[in-house]
Amino acid sequence: MGDVSEKDESGTAEPSSEPGRGSPRRALLIGGAAVGIGAAFLARDELGRLWWRLPGVVKKRREGEVDAPGAQWIAASSANWRRADRPSDYTIDRVVIHVVQGGYASALRVFKDPGHGAAAHYVIRKDGHVAQMIRELDVAYHAGNRDMNERSVGIEHEGFVDQKASFTAAMYASSARLTAGICERYDIPVDRKHIIGHVEVEGTDHTDPGPHWDWDRYLRLVRAARDAPRRRPGTDRTQSPSDRP
């Protein structure tokens, strides 16, 4: 039998390098086209993340607006987070639980300090009061890992990892409602793969929330808050989870 060959678009015969395989030139062209298509998708993805930075294009925001009902807006320093358009540019699929290793007031103070270099989206006080310091659509520097920062919402809790009494019933309940709302907004499963501690973030040297954080209790509360019926805005009727858009 003669050599196996194929014809290129010019009609000239081009021997293949091995029997049963297409021509090296054709493979190169196909490979080059695939790389070009991949680069185009990457470029479009990057452009989608940066579109609002173009001159004259600014995503509409309202001063003091919060994502969680009942939260108090207390702005973190702009040096401790960066603007984004989540979940349009980065998918949100994690909630990261932190413990301050200090008091509520000290957490607010350092997150407002431009020299600190870090801040979480939320801080929860022992009595359950919630402060929102960064919008969920923006990337907070809270996890010590860029990928995790881009994909997660960070929640700080007043207290210390070695003091079980830090974690009050009011704090657990308030934090669970907050996390349930985040999970509902971004369709995040309520499980330990998607609701994690800072200690579980790859590359971190932190240990929070520590051994006294009751994960079983917390996830039960998050699921209960997620599944609880709530009132429809402007009506006396309650809305079950199956009724929600």
N, C-alpha and C positions, 0 to 999 in steps of 0.2 A: 504494500500500500504506500501511497505517496505521503508527503508531509501534510498534516492538517493545517489549513490556512483559512483566513477570513479576509474580507475586503473592507477597506475603510471607505469613507464617503467619496473619495476621489475615484474609486473603482479599481485601484491597484491592489495586487495581492500582497498581504503582509503576513509572513510566517509567525505562528504562535511560538512562544518560548517552550511550552510543554504540550504534549498531546492532551486534548480534552479541555484546554484552557483557552480563554479569549486572548486577544492580542494585548501586549504590554501597553501599547498606545491607547487602546480603548479603555483598559483598566485605569490608566493614568487620567484620561479624560473624565471617566465616571467618578473616580476618586476626587479629582479636582472640583467637579460640579458639586459633589457632596460637601466638600469643605466649604465651597462658596455659599451653599444653602445654609450650612450650619453657622457660618459667620454672619449671614444676613439675619438669621433668627436671633443670634446673640446681640447684634447691633440694635435690632428692633427692641429687644428686651431691655437693653441698657437705655435706649432712648425713652422707653416707657417709664423708666425709673426717674429720668432726669427732665422730663418734658416741662414740668412746672418751674424749673430753674431758668428757663429761657426768658430773655427780657420781655416784660409785659405779661408773662403768664404766671399767675400766682393762684394756688389752690385757695378757695374761699375758706376763711376761718373767722370765728367770732371770739373776741377777747373774753377769756374766762369760761368758755364753753367746756363742759365735762362730758365724758362718755358714760359714766356710771351715775344713775339717778341717786341724788342725795349726797354725792361727793362734794367736798369743798375744794375749789380751785386755789392752789398755792403754787405759783410757777417756779420750776427749777431753773437754774442758770442755763442759758442757751449753749454754754460751753460743755454741758454734760449730756447733750443729746443732739441728734441731727434731724433735719426736716426730711420727711418722706411722704408717701401717698399710700400707705398700707390700707387694705390688703391689695391694692391695685398693682403696686410695684413689688412688694414682698408678701408672701403668704404668711399669715399668722396662724401657727398651729401648736404653740406651746404657751403655758403659763409657768413662770418660774417663781417659786416661793423663797423669800429671803427673811432673815431675822437681822435687825439693826445692830445688835450688840450695843445697845444703848437705848435712850429714850426717844419718844416721838419728836420732841422739840429739837433734839440734837440731829435727828435724821433730816428734818426740814432745813436746819441750818446748813448742814454740809451739802445738801443737794442744791441749795441756792448759792453755794460758793463756787465761782467759776474755776477756782484752782483745784477743786476736788477731783474733777475728771470723771465722775460717775453719778448716776441718779436712777431711781426706779420710777415707773409710771405712777405707782400708788404707794402711800404709807398708811398703815392702819394702827390706830391707837388701842390701848388695852380695853377701853370702853366701847370699842367698835367704830369710832369715828373714822371716816375715810377722807384722806386728802389726795387729790389728783394733782400731780406735778408736771406731767408730760402727757400730751394727747396720745391715744393708742395708735393713731395713724403715723406717729413719728417714732424713730428708733432711739430708745434710751440706752445709755451705756451702763448696763446693770449686771450683765452676766459674765463679763470678762472674756467673751468669745464673740467675734463679729457675726458669725452665722447665727448664733443663738440670739444675739441682740436683734438682728433683723427679723427673726421669725417669732419672737415671743413678746409677751407682756410681763413686766416684772412687778411683784407686789412685796413690799417691805412690811415687816411686823415689828412693832415695838417690843423690846425685851432682849433676853440673853439665851443663847443656845443651851447653857448648863443650868437654867432655872425653869423648871416645869411650870412654876406659878406664873411665869410671864405670859403663858398662853391661856387667856381667860375664855369663858364660854361666850362672852360678848364678842371677843375678837374672832374666835372660830366662826361664829354665826355670820358676822359681818363680812369676813373674808370669803366665806363660802358663797354668800350671795353675790359678791363681786366677781368671783371666779365663774360662777354659773352664768352670769350675764356675759362675760367675755367668751365663754365656750359657746353660748347660744349665738352671739353676734358673728362668730367666725367658724361655726360648725366644727368645734374642737371636741373630740371624744373626751368624756370624763373618765379618765383612767390614769394610771401611774406612768404611762409612756408619754402622755401629753401634759400632765400636771406634775412638775418635777421640782426637786429642791436645788438650790444653788450648788450644793455639793456634787450634784450629778452632771453638771455642765462640764463638757470635755475641756481639759486644760486648766480648770480652776483650782485654787488652793484653799477655797472656802469650805467650811463645814456646816453651814446653816442649811436648813433650819434646825439641825441637830437631833439627838436621840429622843428628846422629849416631845417633839412634834408628832401628834397622833394622826398618822396618815389615814388609817381606817376610819376614824371618826370624821376627819376632814372630808374625805371623798363621799361618805354617807350624807354629810350636810350639803355638799355641792350638788349631789344628785337630787336631794330633796328640794333644794332651792330651784334647781332647773325644772323639776317636774311639778312644782306647786302652781296651782291656778292663780291668776292675778287679774285685777280689774282692768276692763277695757277703758282706755282714756275717754273721759267725758260721759261715762255710763255707770250704772250700778251693777252691770253684769260682769261676771268673772269669765276669764278666758283660760281654757284648758290648754296644755301643751299641744294637743292635736289641732286646736283652732288657730294657733299662731302662724303667721305668714313665714 
